[in-house]
Amino acid sequence: MNLIKHLFVSIFICVVLSNTTSMAQVILVRDGKAYAVVVTADDATATARYAAGELVGHVEKATGVRLETVTESDAPADIHTRVYIGETKTGPHHGIDPGRLPREAFILRSVGNDLFIVGKEDDGDPLDPSNPNAGTLFGVYEFLEEVLKVRWLWPGELGTYVPVATAVEVNAINRLHSPALNFRELVWGPVRGLIHGGKIEEEDALLGFSHDVAHNYAGALSVFLRRHRMGGMDAKPPTGHGFSGWWQRYGREHPEWFSLRRDGTRGDPDPEAVHVDICVTNEELQDFIVEQWDGESVLRLGPVDRPGRCTCEECRSWDGPQPETPPWFAKYVYEADSRASEVFHGATSDRYARFWKTIQEKARERNPHVIVSGSFIYENEFPAPVTGIRLNKNIYAEFVQWQDPHLRWFPMPEEAYEWIKEQWLGWQNTGLRMGYRPNYLHDGYVMPHFETRQSGDFFKWAFEHGMEGARFDSNTGQWAVHGPRLYMHMRLISKPEIEIGEIRDEYFSAFGPAAENVEHYFNYWEDFAFDNVLNFIDMFHNPRVGWRYRAYPLKAHEAFPLEVIEQAEEILDRALEKALTSSKKEYAGRVEFLRIGLDHARLTINLASIFDGNSTVPEGRMEEAGEALRELVKFRKDNQESYFSDLLRVTNYWERPRWDLDNLIKSTMTGE
């Protein structure tokens, strides 16, 4: 459905995009001279002004020629090409009416020698992903990608690749385009709050980003994400764990509303427990859910953020049959774990699908058009329903591969990979609307642990099978070690029809003569990830320290022996030699950027090896640990302005929660 929609709104009508000189009628630059001016309305919106600046800046970087920007009243008549950016008085004379466009859509249209780049726009923040009036800006980015072949690899100047061009010219074009996905986001964690005046904790500032660099990085990341057309969040149905916290609010008065435990009690022994599941078959609770709803907003029915469900006979009767022999890679979906041994484990997908439909039918008495958000398809609801239940397009849920460690991370065993496709199809066949909200980008820490083969393939496959939007949790920002994976996701979210090989070629081409060596380097690490799939699962799925991404600092030295790092260093050394053969310093700069990431991984491994799987420094190694931390922090401070790593994510999310650093920081940073 989404693929059909995308093809419909992305039709070329007699289009040729070129930067050659043959037959072009729209000419921005030729032979080092400006042939065009950029035109905005006399009262141009903030979005149009920002879009014009993006066009002018990138054209200048490509050609060395800076185009003049003028208002419509001052547009010269004797110039070859006028590039109209945004809504103007001239546009309607040529049938260009942004008011008739879909949200976030744009028109690229040539009229004679002139070019119009027009979409909906306003005076809101053009970088705000919740602002749907970004069509004009998205049109400029489309032009820059298709005509100038601009590639935004990572935040900052070095990550912006603009090939040198002697001419910027376009043949006749008439294109209407709208984003293929309704919503597109990579959540960017604590650094996002800095955009609006947030502060970072002093411990994080000591260990990673300084305050000023953290704010600068947040701004650069905001620009980078918008260039990749992140947005549409106003169109995304709200999701969440709809009943987390209900036990605290209603458990004392209505314990019967909550899950029956195996010991015969309801709810949780702790009255302050947050993640206590409900008894979905309780009709009084069902009626209360509808009564407390405001009657207009989306009705959220997401399960709590914890595995295990109600064991009562009525709830169990709503479940489908359980497999006699669960797949070896999905045992945690069907079996109890230490967090929830007192509640039911197994597939409860049919139970919750029926619950969503039941609540929808009750809510329709108040609002016939109610949208029900089942929120997340994960934990016990991850396996597809098996009873043939039929849902509808007014029920929405997001697919989250989460529960068994073999299923939640890429790369994964091939059998598990095929199985998650089956679960997607099974849910899709119920008739509900589906989005994609995975967690696997949490993985990898500051190590070169990543892949592009499975996750990219699955994203494209999900798009072809009904995915209407994607919201990833989370963008960890390890640009120098996870570069191809992060770039691939940016491109796929913007344009899911692009082939993975083409995306990889785009990324590697930005390294000039070192492209082949850099591809070899990342293939080395991707092969390493696939060769160690089961090793990593066993190593990091540690009940003592929690889930894999949380355990990473404690196991990094075991996962990445130094001899493996040394082989990768040799590949990068050869890449740098190749890059230095070019007069363009940016190629060598990008290889050195990758080397910063690898050197940072090595220094982190050194510190991790001293902790040696413990949260505190072992006795007798405090001095050694202090020296390792000093070396690591100095390296981070010396390189932080390159944005090789989101260091706030590193310190705030991975390290300080895993390592007890207070005494080490005190002795290392203050000399006490």
C-alpha positions as CSV (number, residue, x, y, z in Angstrom):
1,M,0.0,0.0,0.0
2,N,2.8,2.4,1.0
3,L,4.8,1.5,-2.1
4,I,1.8,2.2,-4.4
5,K,1.3,5.5,-2.6
6,H,4.9,6.4,-3.0
7,L,4.9,5.6,-6.7
8,F,1.8,7.7,-7.2
9,V,3.1,10.8,-5.6
10,S,6.6,10.5,-7.0
11,I,5.8,10.6,-10.7
12,F,8.3,12.1,-13.2
13,I,6.8,13.8,-16.1
14,C,9.5,14.3,-18.8
15,V,12.3,14.6,-16.3
16,V,16.1,14.5,-16.8
17,L,18.4,15.6,-14.0
18,S,21.9,16.4,-15.2
19,N,25.0,18.5,-14.5
20,T,26.1,18.3,-18.1
21,T,25.8,21.1,-20.6
22,S,23.7,19.4,-23.3
23,M,20.2,20.6,-23.9
24,A,19.8,22.0,-20.4
25,Q,17.3,24.8,-20.0
26,V,17.6,25.5,-16.2
27,I,21.1,26.7,-15.6
28,L,22.3,27.7,-12.1
29,V,26.1,27.6,-12.8
30,R,28.1,27.1,-15.9
31,D,31.9,27.5,-16.5
32,G,32.4,29.1,-13.1
33,K,29.8,31.8,-13.6
34,A,26.3,32.3,-12.1
35,Y,23.5,32.0,-14.5
36,A,20.7,32.2,-11.9
37,V,19.4,34.0,-8.9
38,V,17.5,32.5,-6.0
39,V,14.1,34.1,-5.5
40,T,12.0,34.2,-2.4
41,A,8.7,36.0,-1.7
42,D,8.9,39.5,-0.5
43,D,7.5,38.3,2.9
44,A,9.2,34.9,2.7
45,T,8.5,32.4,5.5
46,A,11.3,31.2,7.8
47,T,11.2,27.8,6.0
48,A,11.7,29.4,2.6
49,R,14.5,31.6,3.8
50,Y,16.3,28.6,5.4
51,A,15.7,26.4,2.3
52,A,17.2,29.1,0.1
53,G,20.3,29.3,2.3
54,E,20.7,25.5,2.1
55,L,20.6,25.7,-1.7
56,V,23.0,28.6,-2.0
57,G,25.5,27.1,0.4
58,H,25.7,23.7,-1.2
59,V,25.9,25.1,-4.7
60,E,28.8,27.3,-3.6
61,K,30.6,24.3,-2.1
62,A,30.2,22.3,-5.3
63,T,31.1,25.1,-7.8
64,G,32.8,27.9,-5.9
65,V,30.0,30.2,-7.2
66,R,27.7,31.9,-4.7
67,L,24.3,32.6,-6.2
68,E,22.6,35.8,-5.2
69,T,19.3,35.6,-3.3
70,V,16.7,38.3,-4.1
71,T,13.1,39.0,-3.2
72,E,10.4,38.5,-5.8
73,S,10.0,42.3,-6.4
74,D,13.7,42.6,-7.1
75,A,14.1,39.5,-9.3
76,P,16.0,40.6,-12.5
77,A,14.4,40.0,-15.8
78,D,17.7,39.7,-17.7
79,I,19.0,36.6,-15.8
80,H,18.9,33.2,-17.5
81,T,17.3,31.3,-14.6
82,R,15.3,32.3,-11.6
83,V,15.0,29.6,-8.9
84,Y,11.8,30.3,-7.0
85,I,12.0,28.9,-3.5
86,G,8.7,28.6,-1.7
87,E,5.4,30.2,-2.2
88,T,5.5,33.3,-4.4
89,K,3.1,35.4,-6.4
90,T,4.6,34.0,-9.6
91,G,3.9,30.4,-8.9
92,P,0.1,30.4,-9.2
93,H,0.4,31.8,-12.8
94,H,2.0,28.4,-13.6
95,G,-0.5,26.3,-11.8
96,I,1.7,25.9,-8.7
97,D,-0.5,26.0,-5.6
98,P,1.1,24.6,-2.4
99,G,-2.2,24.8,-0.6
100,R,-3.4,21.8,-2.7
101,L,-0.3,19.7,-1.8
102,P,-0.2,16.8,0.7
103,R,1.6,17.4,3.9
104,E,5.4,17.5,3.5
105,A,5.0,17.2,-0.3
106,F,6.7,19.5,-2.8
107,I,6.8,20.3,-6.5
108,L,9.9,20.6,-8.6
109,R,8.8,22.3,-11.9
110,S,10.7,24.0,-14.6
111,V,8.8,26.8,-16.6
112,G,10.9,27.9,-19.5
113,N,14.3,28.5,-18.0
114,D,13.0,29.1,-14.5
115,L,12.7,26.5,-11.7
116,F,10.2,26.3,-8.9
117,I,10.8,24.4,-5.7
118,V,7.6,24.8,-3.7
119,G,5.8,23.0,-0.9
120,K,3.8,23.9,2.2
121,E,5.7,26.1,4.5
122,D,5.3,28.4,7.5
123,D,7.2,30.5,10.0
124,G,7.7,27.7,12.4
125,D,11.1,26.1,13.1
126,P,12.1,24.5,9.8
127,L,14.2,22.0,11.8
128,D,11.4,20.8,14.0
129,P,10.5,17.2,13.0
130,S,6.9,17.9,14.2
131,N,6.5,20.7,11.8
132,P,4.7,19.3,8.7
133,N,5.1,22.4,6.6
134,A,8.5,21.5,5.4
135,G,7.7,20.7,1.7
136,T,9.8,23.6,0.3
137,L,12.8,22.6,2.4
138,F,12.4,18.9,1.4
139,G,12.3,20.0,-2.2
140,V,15.6,21.7,-1.9
141,Y,17.2,18.6,-0.3
142,E,15.8,16.5,-3.1
143,F,17.4,18.8,-5.7
144,L,20.7,18.7,-3.8
145,E,20.8,14.9,-3.7
146,E,19.6,14.3,-7.2
147,V,21.4,17.1,-9.1
148,L,24.5,17.9,-7.1
149,K,24.8,14.3,-5.6
150,V,25.2,15.8,-2.1
151,R,25.6,13.1,0.6
152,W,25.3,13.8,4.3
153,L,27.3,11.1,6.0
154,W,27.4,12.3,9.6
155,P,26.8,15.6,11.4
156,G,29.2,18.5,10.7
157,E,31.2,19.9,7.8
158,L,33.5,16.9,7.3
159,G,30.4,14.6,7.0
160,T,29.0,16.7,4.2
161,Y,30.2,15.4,0.9
162,V,29.6,17.7,-2.1
163,P,31.3,16.5,-5.3
164,V,33.0,19.2,-7.3
165,A,30.9,20.4,-10.3
166,T,31.7,22.7,-13.1
167,A,28.0,23.2,-14.0
168,V,24.6,22.8,-12.3
169,E,22.0,22.4,-14.9
170,V,18.6,20.6,-15.2
171,N,16.5,19.7,-18.2
172,A,12.7,20.0,-18.2
173,I,11.3,18.7,-15.0
174,N,7.8,18.4,-13.5
175,R,7.8,16.4,-10.3
176,L,5.4,16.0,-7.5
177,H,6.9,14.1,-4.5
178,S,5.8,13.2,-1.0
179,P,7.7,11.1,1.6
180,A,7.2,7.4,1.2
181,L,6.8,7.0,4.9
182,N,4.2,9.0,6.9
183,F,6.6,9.4,9.8
184,R,10.3,9.1,10.1
185,E,12.5,9.4,13.3
186,L,15.6,8.2,15.0
187,V,15.2,9.2,18.6
188,W,18.3,11.1,19.6
189,G,18.3,10.7,23.4
190,P,19.6,13.2,26.0
191,V,21.4,15.4,23.5
192,R,18.1,16.5,22.0
193,G,17.2,18.4,25.2
194,L,20.2,20.6,24.7
195,I,18.5,22.3,21.7
196,H,16.0,23.8,24.1
197,G,18.4,25.0,26.8
198,G,19.0,21.7,28.6
199,K,22.2,21.1,30.5
200,I,24.5,18.1,30.8
201,E,25.5,16.8,34.2
202,E,29.0,17.7,35.4
203,E,30.1,14.0,35.5
204,D,29.3,13.7,31.8
205,A,31.1,17.0,31.0
206,L,34.2,15.6,32.8
207,L,34.2,12.3,30.9
208,G,33.1,13.3,27.4
209,F,31.6,16.3,25.7
210,S,32.2,19.7,27.2
211,H,29.1,21.8,27.7
212,D,29.7,24.0,24.6
213,V,30.6,21.2,22.3
214,A,27.6,19.2,23.4
215,H,25.3,22.1,22.5
216,N,27.1,22.5,19.1
217,Y,26.8,18.8,18.4
218,A,23.1,18.9,19.2
219,G,22.6,21.8,16.7
220,A,24.6,20.0,14.0
221,L,22.6,16.8,14.6
222,S,19.4,18.7,14.3
223,V,20.4,20.0,10.9
224,F,21.7,16.6,9.8
225,L,18.5,14.8,10.7
226,R,16.3,17.3,8.9
227,R,18.5,17.0,5.8
228,H,17.5,13.4,5.8
229,R,13.9,14.4,6.0
230,M,13.2,13.2,9.5
231,G,9.7,14.4,10.3
232,G,6.0,13.5,10.1
233,M,5.8,13.1,13.8
234,D,2.5,15.0,13.9
235,A,1.0,12.3,11.7
236,K,2.2,9.4,13.8
237,P,-0.5,7.8,16.1
238,P,0.7,8.1,19.7
239,T,2.1,4.9,21.2
240,G,3.3,3.9,24.6
241,H,2.7,1.5,27.5
242,G,-0.9,2.5,28.2
243,F,-1.2,0.8,31.5
244,S,2.1,1.3,33.2
245,G,1.5,3.0,36.5
246,W,-2.2,1.9,36.7
247,W,-1.4,-0.5,39.6
248,Q,-0.2,2.5,41.6
249,R,-3.3,4.5,40.8
250,Y,-6.1,1.9,40.9
251,G,-4.6,-1.3,42.4
252,R,-5.7,-0.7,46.0
253,E,-9.3,-0.1,45.1
254,H,-9.6,-2.5,42.1
255,P,-7.0,-5.3,42.4
256,E,-9.3,-7.5,40.3
257,W,-8.4,-5.3,37.3
258,F,-4.9,-6.6,37.3
259,S,-3.1,-9.8,36.3
260,L,-3.7,-12.9,38.3
261,R,-0.4,-14.3,39.6
262,R,0.4,-18.0,39.9
263,D,0.1,-17.8,43.7
264,G,-3.5,-16.7,43.4
265,T,-3.0,-13.0,44.1
266,R,-3.6,-10.0,41.8
267,G,-1.2,-7.3,40.7
268,D,2.1,-7.0,42.5
269,P,3.2,-7.3,46.2
270,D,4.8,-3.9,45.8
271,P,2.0,-1.2,45.7
272,E,4.4,1.2,43.9
273,A,5.2,-1.3,41.1
274,V,4.9,0.4,37.7
275,H,4.8,-2.4,35.2
276,V,1.9,-4.5,36.3
277,D,-0.2,-5.9,33.5
278,I,-4.0,-5.8,33.5
279,C,-6.7,-8.5,33.3
280,V,-7.9,-7.6,29.8
281,T,-11.1,-9.7,30.0
282,N,-12.4,-7.8,33.1
283,E,-15.5,-6.1,31.7
284,E,-15.6,-3.5,34.4
285,L,-12.1,-2.5,33.6
286,Q,-12.9,-2.4,29.8
287,D,-15.8,0.0,30.5
288,F,-13.6,2.1,32.7
289,I,-10.9,2.4,30.0
290,V,-13.5,3.8,27.6
291,E,-15.1,6.1,30.2
292,Q,-11.8,7.8,31.2
293,W,-10.9,8.3,27.5
294,D,-11.6,11.8,26.3
295,G,-13.6,10.6,23.3
296,E,-11.5,12.3,20.7
297,S,-7.8,11.4,20.9
298,V,-6.3,8.1,20.0
299,L,-7.2,5.4,22.5
300,R,-3.9,3.8,23.7
301,L,-4.0,0.2,24.8
302,G,-0.3,-0.8,24.9
303,P,0.7,-3.5,27.3
304,V,3.1,-2.7,30.2
305,D,6.9,-2.6,29.5
306,R,7.5,-6.1,31.0
307,P,7.0,-9.7,29.8
308,G,4.4,-11.9,31.5
309,R,0.6,-11.6,31.4
310,C,-2.5,-12.5,33.5
311,T,-2.9,-16.2,34.3
312,C,-6.7,-16.2,34.9
313,E,-8.8,-18.7,33.1
314,E,-10.8,-16.2,31.1
315,C,-7.7,-14.4,29.8
316,R,-6.1,-17.8,29.0
317,S,-9.2,-18.7,27.0
318,W,-8.5,-15.7,24.7
319,D,-5.1,-17.1,23.8
320,G,-4.3,-19.1,20.7
321,P,-2.7,-22.6,21.0
322,Q,0.9,-22.5,22.1
323,P,3.6,-24.4,20.1
324,E,4.5,-27.8,21.5
325,T,8.1,-27.1,20.6
326,P,9.0,-23.4,20.5
327,P,11.7,-22.3,18.1
328,W,15.2,-22.6,19.8
329,F,15.7,-18.8,19.2
330,A,12.4,-17.8,20.7
331,K,12.4,-19.6,24.1
332,Y,12.1,-16.3,26.1
333,V,8.9,-15.5,24.2
334,Y,7.3,-18.7,25.5
335,E,9.0,-19.4,28.8
336,A,9.2,-17.5,32.1
337,D,12.3,-15.5,33.0
338,S,13.5,-14.3,36.4
339,R,11.7,-10.9,36.0
340,A,8.2,-12.4,35.7
341,S,8.1,-16.0,37.0
342,E,4.8,-15.5,38.7
343,V,2.8,-14.6,35.6
344,F,1.9,-16.3,32.4
345,H,4.5,-16.7,29.7
346,G,3.7,-17.6,26.2
347,A,2.2,-15.9,23.1
348,T,-0.7,-13.6,24.1
349,S,-1.1,-12.0,20.7
350,D,-4.6,-13.3,20.2
351,R,-5.6,-12.2,23.6
352,Y,-4.4,-8.6,23.1
353,A,-5.7,-8.4,19.5
354,R,-9.2,-9.4,20.8
355,F,-8.8,-6.9,23.6
356,W,-8.0,-4.0,21.2
357,K,-11.0,-5.0,19.1
358,T,-13.3,-5.2,22.1
359,I,-12.3,-1.8,23.4
360,Q,-12.7,-0.3,19.9
361,E,-16.2,-1.6,19.6
362,K,-17.1,-0.1,23.0
363,A,-15.4,3.2,22.1
364,R,-17.3,3.4,18.8
365,E,-20.5,4.1,20.8
366,R,-18.9,7.4,21.7
367,N,-16.9,8.1,18.5
368,P,-17.5,5.9,15.4
369,H,-14.1,6.9,14.0
370,V,-12.0,6.1,17.1
371,I,-8.4,5.1,16.4
372,V,-7.1,2.4,18.8
373,S,-3.4,2.2,19.3
374,G,-2.3,-1.2,20.4
375,S,1.1,0.5,20.7
376,F,3.9,-2.1,20.7
377,I,4.0,-5.6,19.1
378,Y,6.6,-7.1,21.3
379,E,7.3,-9.3,24.4
380,N,4.4,-11.8,24.7
381,E,2.6,-10.2,21.8
382,F,5.4,-10.6,19.3
383,P,4.3,-13.9,17.7
384,A,1.6,-13.3,15.2
385,P,-2.0,-14.3,16.1
386,V,-3.0,-17.8,15.1
387,T,-6.8,-17.9,15.6
388,G,-7.7,-15.9,12.5
389,I,-8.8,-12.8,14.3
390,R,-9.6,-9.9,12.0
391,L,-8.7,-6.3,12.9
392,N,-9.1,-3.2,10.8
393,K,-7.4,0.0,9.7
394,N,-8.6,1.9,12.8
395,I,-6.3,-0.2,14.9
396,Y,-2.6,0.7,14.8
397,A,0.4,-1.0,16.4
398,E,4.2,-0.9,16.0
399,F,6.4,-3.9,15.4
400,V,9.2,-4.2,18.0
401,Q,11.4,-7.3,17.8
402,W,12.0,-7.7,21.5
403,Q,12.2,-10.5,24.0
404,D,14.5,-13.3,23.1
405,P,18.2,-12.1,22.6
406,H,18.3,-14.0,19.3
407,L,15.5,-11.8,17.9
408,R,16.2,-8.3,19.1
409,W,19.6,-7.5,17.6
410,F,21.1,-7.5,14.1
411,P,22.8,-9.5,13.0
412,M,20.8,-12.5,14.2
413,P,20.8,-16.2,13.2
414,E,19.3,-16.7,9.8
415,E,16.4,-18.8,11.1
416,A,15.5,-16.1,13.6
417,Y,15.6,-13.5,10.8
418,E,13.2,-15.5,8.7
419,W,10.9,-16.1,11.7
420,I,10.5,-12.4,12.4
421,K,9.4,-11.9,8.8
422,E,6.7,-14.5,9.4
423,Q,5.5,-12.6,12.5
424,W,5.3,-9.4,10.6
425,L,3.2,-11.0,7.9
426,G,1.0,-12.7,10.4
427,W,0.2,-9.4,12.1
428,Q,-0.2,-7.6,8.8
429,N,-2.8,-10.3,7.7
430,T,-5.0,-9.3,10.6
431,G,-5.8,-6.1,8.7
432,L,-4.4,-3.5,11.2
433,R,-2.1,-0.6,10.4
434,M,1.6,-1.2,11.2
435,G,4.6,0.9,11.9
436,Y,8.2,-0.2,12.7
437,R,9.8,0.7,16.1
438,P,12.9,-1.4,16.7
439,N,15.5,-1.1,19.5
440,Y,18.5,-2.6,17.8
441,L,20.3,0.7,17.2
442,H,21.0,0.8,21.0
443,D,23.5,-1.9,20.3
444,G,27.3,-1.7,19.7
445,Y,28.5,0.8,22.3
446,V,31.7,2.5,21.0
447,M,32.9,-0.7,19.3
448,P,32.9,-1.4,15.5
449,H,30.0,-3.8,16.0
450,F,27.3,-3.3,13.3
451,E,25.8,-4.7,10.1
452,T,23.9,-3.5,7.1
453,R,22.8,-6.7,5.4
454,Q,19.9,-8.0,7.5
455,S,18.6,-4.7,9.0
456,G,18.6,-3.0,5.7
457,D,16.9,-5.9,3.9
458,F,14.3,-6.2,6.6
459,F,13.5,-2.4,6.5
460,K,12.9,-2.6,2.8
461,W,10.9,-5.8,3.1
462,A,8.7,-4.3,5.8
463,F,8.1,-1.2,3.6
464,E,7.0,-3.5,0.8
465,H,4.6,-5.2,3.3
466,G,2.7,-2.4,4.8
467,M,5.0,-0.3,7.0
468,E,3.6,3.2,7.1
469,G,6.3,4.8,9.2
470,A,9.4,4.1,11.3
471,R,10.6,5.4,14.6
472,F,13.9,4.0,15.8
473,D,15.0,3.9,19.4
474,S,17.7,5.0,19.3
475,N,20.3,7.0,17.4
476,T,23.4,6.4,19.5
477,G,25.5,8.6,17.3
478,Q,28.7,6.5,17.0
479,W,29.4,7.9,13.6
480,A,33.0,6.8,13.3
481,V,32.4,3.1,14.1
482,H,28.8,2.5,13.0
483,G,28.9,4.9,10.0
484,P,27.5,2.7,7.2
485,R,24.7,1.4,9.4
486,L,23.6,4.8,10.5
487,Y,23.9,6.3,7.1
488,M,21.9,3.4,5.6
489,H,19.1,3.9,8.0
490,M,19.0,7.7,7.3
491,R,18.7,7.0,3.6
492,L,16.2,4.2,3.9
493,I,13.9,6.2,6.1
494,S,14.0,9.0,3.6
495,K,13.8,6.7,0.5
496,P,13.1,3.1,1.3
497,E,13.2,2.2,-2.4
498,I,16.9,2.7,-2.7
499,E,19.0,-0.5,-2.9
500,I,21.4,-1.3,0.0
501,G,24.3,-1.7,-2.4
502,E,23.6,1.8,-3.8
503,I,23.6,3.3,-0.3
504,R,26.8,1.7,0.6
505,D,28.4,2.9,-2.6
506,E,27.3,6.5,-1.8
507,Y,28.9,6.2,1.6
508,F,32.2,4.8,0.4
509,S,32.5,7.2,-2.6
510,A,32.9,10.1,-0.1
511,F,36.4,8.7,0.6
512,G,37.6,9.3,-2.9
513,P,40.6,7.1,-3.9
514,A,40.3,5.3,-0.5
515,A,36.7,4.1,-1.2
516,E,37.7,0.5,-1.9
517,N,39.9,0.3,1.2
518,V,37.2,1.8,3.4
519,E,34.7,-0.7,2.0
520,H,37.2,-3.4,2.9
521,Y,37.5,-2.0,6.4
522,F,33.8,-2.0,7.1
523,N,33.3,-5.4,5.4
524,Y,35.9,-6.7,7.9
525,W,33.9,-5.6,10.8
526,E,30.6,-6.6,9.3
527,D,32.0,-10.1,8.7
528,F,33.3,-10.1,12.3
529,A,29.7,-9.4,13.5
530,F,28.2,-12.2,11.5
531,D,30.9,-14.7,12.4
532,N,30.3,-14.0,16.1
533,V,26.5,-13.8,16.2
534,L,26.0,-16.5,18.8
535,N,29.2,-15.6,20.7
536,F,27.9,-12.1,21.2
537,I,24.5,-13.3,22.2
538,D,25.9,-15.6,24.9
539,M,28.4,-13.1,26.0
540,F,26.2,-10.1,26.4
541,H,22.9,-11.6,27.5
542,N,24.0,-11.6,31.2
543,P,21.2,-11.7,33.8
544,R,23.6,-10.2,36.3
545,V,24.0,-6.9,34.4
546,G,20.8,-6.8,32.3
547,W,20.2,-6.7,28.6
548,R,22.9,-6.7,26.0
549,Y,23.3,-3.0,25.3
550,R,23.6,-2.3,29.0
551,A,26.2,-5.0,29.5
552,Y,28.5,-3.7,26.7
553,P,31.0,-1.7,28.8
554,L,31.6,-4.8,31.0
555,K,32.3,-7.1,28.1
556,A,33.9,-4.9,25.4
557,H,37.4,-6.2,26.1
558,E,36.2,-9.8,25.7
559,A,34.2,-9.2,22.5
560,F,37.0,-7.3,20.8
561,P,40.5,-8.7,21.5
562,L,43.3,-6.2,20.6
563,E,44.6,-8.4,17.8
564,V,41.3,-8.0,16.0
565,I,41.7,-4.2,16.4
566,E,45.2,-4.3,15.1
567,Q,44.2,-6.0,11.8
568,A,41.6,-3.3,11.3
569,E,44.2,-0.6,11.9
570,E,46.3,-2.0,9.1
571,I,43.4,-1.7,6.7
572,L,42.9,1.9,7.7
573,D,46.6,2.7,7.3
574,R,46.3,1.5,3.7
575,A,43.2,3.6,3.2
576,L,44.9,6.7,4.4
577,E,47.8,6.1,2.0
578,K,45.3,6.0,-0.8
579,A,43.4,9.0,0.4
580,L,46.6,11.1,0.6
581,T,47.1,10.6,-3.2
582,S,44.3,13.1,-3.8
583,S,44.7,16.9,-3.5
584,K,41.4,17.0,-1.8
585,K,42.2,16.9,1.9
586,E,38.7,15.9,2.9
587,Y,39.2,12.3,1.7
588,A,42.1,11.8,4.1
589,G,40.2,13.7,6.8
590,R,37.3,11.2,6.6
591,V,39.7,8.2,6.9
592,E,41.3,9.9,9.9
593,F,37.8,10.3,11.3
594,L,37.3,6.6,11.1
595,R,40.7,6.1,12.8
596,I,39.6,8.3,15.7
597,G,36.7,6.0,16.2
598,L,38.9,2.9,16.2
599,D,41.5,4.5,18.5
600,H,38.7,5.4,20.8
601,A,37.5,1.8,20.8
602,R,41.0,0.6,21.7
603,L,41.3,3.1,24.6
604,T,37.9,2.1,25.9
605,I,38.8,-1.6,25.7
606,N,41.8,-0.9,27.8
607,L,39.7,0.6,30.6
608,A,37.1,-2.1,30.3
609,S,39.8,-4.8,30.7
610,I,40.8,-3.2,34.0
611,F,37.2,-3.3,35.3
612,D,37.2,-6.9,33.9
613,G,33.5,-7.4,34.0
614,N,33.0,-5.7,37.4
615,S,31.1,-2.4,38.1
616,T,34.0,-1.3,40.4
617,V,37.7,-1.3,39.9
618,P,39.2,-4.5,41.3
619,E,41.4,-4.1,44.4
620,G,45.0,-3.0,43.6
621,R,44.2,-1.7,40.1
622,M,43.0,1.8,41.0
623,E,46.2,3.6,39.9
624,E,46.2,1.7,36.6
625,A,42.5,2.4,36.1
626,G,43.1,6.1,36.8
627,E,45.8,6.3,34.1
628,A,43.6,4.5,31.6
629,L,40.7,6.9,32.3
630,R,42.9,9.9,32.0
631,E,44.2,8.8,28.6
632,L,40.7,8.0,27.4
633,V,39.2,11.3,28.6
634,K,42.1,13.3,27.1
635,F,41.5,11.6,23.8
636,R,37.8,12.4,23.9
637,K,38.5,16.1,24.7
638,D,41.1,16.3,21.9
639,N,38.7,14.9,19.3
640,Q,35.2,15.9,20.6
641,E,34.7,18.7,18.0
642,S,35.0,16.2,15.2
643,Y,31.7,14.6,16.4
644,F,33.2,11.2,16.0
645,S,30.9,10.0,18.8
646,D,27.9,11.2,20.7
647,L,29.9,11.3,23.9
648,L,26.9,12.3,26.0
649,R,25.2,9.1,24.9
650,V,28.4,7.2,25.8
651,T,28.8,8.5,29.3
652,N,25.2,9.1,30.2
653,Y,23.7,5.9,28.7
654,W,26.4,3.2,28.8
655,E,29.3,4.0,31.1
656,R,28.1,5.7,34.2
657,P,25.2,3.3,34.7
658,R,27.5,0.3,34.4
659,W,30.7,1.5,36.0
660,D,31.0,3.0,39.5
661,L,33.2,5.9,38.4
662,D,32.8,8.3,41.4
663,N,36.0,7.3,43.2
664,L,37.9,6.9,40.0
665,I,36.8,10.3,38.7
666,K,37.7,11.9,42.1
667,S,41.2,10.5,42.1
668,T,41.8,10.9,38.4
669,M,40.3,14.3,37.7
670,T,41.1,16.1,41.0
671,G,44.3,14.3,42.0
672,E,42.9,13.4,45.5
